[in-house]
Amino acid sequence: MWYFFSPGIIYGEDAIDFLQNIAGQKCFIVTDKILEELGYLKILTDKLDSYGKNYEVYTDVRPDPTEEGVLKTKELLISYKPDIIIALGGGSVMDTAKAGWALYEYPEFGVDDLHPFNMELYNLGKKAKMIAIPTTSGTGAETTWAVVISRYEEEVWKKLEQAHKGLIPTYAIVDPIFPAGMPPELTRDTAFDSLAHSVEGLVSVWRNEFSDALCIKAIELVFKYLPIAYKDGNNMEARDYLHQAATIAGLGFGNGQAHLGHSMGHSWGAVFHTPHGRAVGLFLPYVTQYCLNNPDESDISTEILGRSAKKLGWAKWADDNRKAAFIIVDKIKELMKQVNLPMNLKDLGISRDDFDKNLKMLVNLCFQSSSSVMSPRSPNTEDYNKIFTYVYEGKDIDF
Ligand SMILES: [Fe+2]
């Protein structure tokens, strides 16, 4: 038995108008100050006003949301008692709202209770529907079961990767009006998050036939539309397809899982605060090489990525799968260059001294990441040390 979970998805221009069809009068909006200042919150509240719905707004979500922020959201939800919760924002906002929703429905629970074996969480939605409106095109959090919450413990910020299928929003409203104003760097970083979800999702140990199809489609869309949207942010066709790609990738990796690029990216982000998409995008070609070099012959990553390269039209059907699979790595590197994504950790401006001082911590954090066990090839401490060092220098993984 396996399973595939998805929110109801409304996408394309004017998708936001679907809100008027959702039963409920009291809306609690979770967002951040930047979106308020940019006028995106007003687009939403004007719509709610026109539908005659009431709302209260919480704008205090910060990047890398903390456990404290989630508990604050829970308190506000319990006091306002909404029947609709709307997350308007990127991954941080959506994760805060999803976790807050679960704790509102089950006030006896805390963040540690948001785990896959908590059967009660399958019953979310009795008090409120959860609507996710992504404003960036990358995290896929509008479709996924995961929430990433930071907790300060043992003198370091740790990213808790909590997850439950019940945390998947009721609806995702994927309207390109919201990411339309993203500057080029944010467009690039978030699209590389989608790309990392799709390429990792293709070979993770939970991959399946449903997730494969979605991951390949998302890769195709990112490669076609990122260069266009990076150059011309006003190209609404490119914005729309990149936005759809993020949701499609979210469904793919949300039902298949990401792996090493995300455990290493989260670990790196916790220590050096590189934006998530930039970090996981940077690790992507290296962790893909590491998987393709797996000496374990039962690992089918090479076959899957080889076939994927052929389906994407990057290799010939007659090509050897190993050769075809490595074309995916080359294509990712080409795209990184095309949109000026840093190609190695050194290029992020981290000194060798700082890197060496933190290497042990970086590796330890990887072992605490649930994504690490989703990899078709599991690194030991020595391998993690080597991979980080190779990525720092920008050397191809040859082991
Ligand atoms: Fe991600």
Boltz pocket constraint, residues with backbone or C-beta under 6 A from the ligand:
constraints:
  - pocket:
      binder: B
      contacts: [[A, 138], [A, 139], [A, 193], [A, 196], [A, 197], [A, 262], [A, 276], [A, 280]]
      max_distance: 6.0
